[in-house]
């Protein structure tokens, strides 16, 4: 039995969701999984005999102006590696988690392998910062194996950091037991949505990169031709600005700001269309969640989005900022029942065949087996 340590950001976010769901699925396969994070991952909702949680305590010392999270993490990783005899540290994000893992490997007495999964921000944002570029490159090159959530992210990483190390593409996935369409007729009534109205949904952290103003303008054009409501899920720095735009367009009665929601799958179950108009997106997990609930998607032709949406089959792709094209695609699709039904079925097929959790987990297990064999050779050599 292999013992896997997993480190991720435990709060709301795609990387934390994937890391936690992966850990739970690995435990179901017989792996012993140890989460080493600053707080309990928010998706870790059930008790399992093979899942353990080790909290990284961040101590405040007068000598430090800021608490040294990365050093505290490295110390905790090394402690857990030695005590639990971990085989692999699987970290999500090169910065700072891979760097902490490398330090932990150097500190620990028990040999451990490091797998780093890139989710995007460490490359698309920090990778362009000369302060961190070499450090991120070091974290990737010193990992025993590296994965990325899309082909586009692999290409961007190689181009940005000028590295030669092989990066494996392992796509994101959704928990099929959680994300599926269910009948909740009372939910529409609770939100004041008429049966004749179409429901458009957008989910994000309301940062500029998500270009929510484009979502609003797209919906503005949609609602001119189709009775509809726009549901916005999430919160963040752009929320007030977006509310002002909604008011200025006079569509405040048709836009619902729901803030952060835990049971997103229930809201997706009453949705007819998902919009994601981002400027950058390494994968777009929210698209996959929507598709699993039978919701076609319209997204921008950027980053990893084209690897999730099949244009003209499961949804549509538009160029960045082209809200008129997005609205026209939406109107045409929502008015054509036959095409809409075909898109729904295609989306469900893609989720099942291309992004099914069992397929993705097997890909990670194959990767673990590869580095585990290398680790065993090293360990036997030490003995």
Steps between C-alpha positions, in 0.01 A plus 500: 500500500637838401480800730431833329538846652289769332551874538268758345329826582209376714260786426257537211673462163545251219839370614376432853189328366699270270763420765238414760281296266811316379600419857156361581496284188850371574386401849214303344764317291689396813764775517580661833456875445644773721384859439767747616334841483443817701136405570261217426426497122144626452407204277616246760144444614506141623699278734708222344733257683777555246489881496703705748532874549816672628458870569784737417523736794641840414683645799550872549848599609616859560797444268264440205299789360278246324424144617719255301230271357732329251757414769233377741357288218841350418560413865158335528551309177834364623346404833213309335730336245719359776225403743258351247765373256337672202593379155393805301431868564248616241492880505263726310676815375873538448506819705531465793398136549761330280773716654387401849488135397857512366620647829305234690658226291844636587414514870321164537685179579249283315535516118198651325409588142341829392226541241397855412173585328482835323159667500585826328547797730855402590580522127259757355560756776805420714690345209534841339637660817882501485504479879342154497574367150821315592345365818199359317729350237706342776188357662394338174842368402571355845166318516511131414196538274290795388144515370290782355124526462506579126718480191488877476648532850783263406584711196480823700723357774763385253495835324497718812758314705709352216509155653558164338349278772214279387163618626213252494154624407242367745168677466273609780189299583178530697343286767220333303319412823470871574470662158197372313172657400215459746143623502456788746187686382471690828841665449384707203203619703722591795708727277197650328581342163200435277462163326519671162828676580838360398772493765854613415770442762852627564730376778833660594703683762408839348851607404580718199644202310151343496365799301157483659406825329502296176263250663267788589506650150446158345198444721373851428476404132351158578219636716396735222386198298430232763329523838785406730676544830874517568627333817842614622670268749812612685647812650813708471652842427295562184161435659407864574615615156291229333196600704543858375509380138185295554324805643618726218357258242169486685499121532527474879167314520638226275840449665535305823814543711514185714851540639697190597298180498585153626243298306575636154380176339143577605508841334656349188207259491262786420740668254466497122835651404840575657715802406875527558654802327842494667817665375710213638388152600729200529210255494164629623375246754168686526435408135542132578272528803233663283534240223467219756165656594392506136566870444656610165771766529623806315857605571787700361750340265788537748722276711363155571134586432511358142614169654176486699241650262460335160388788280168424334461174694483569875496879484666788321832685505529873432796733476585700809259791545260397224181528704280542192608164358455335840149641531404393148625147561303492825177625344522258206571206730228579752241541223587171325377211715647224283847653490483578870413138586789378285741736680380374839555137402839578346608681816405203718687263266815714511496513880459123516750405230770767518490632855358214708647486849594132474704567186682797650574326829649204312730743319622635834543148639709402197717806565530410870602146408773631273661726758437247779711241319779756473462578870521131595821460302652798686375374837646152444828659397510690831437179691 
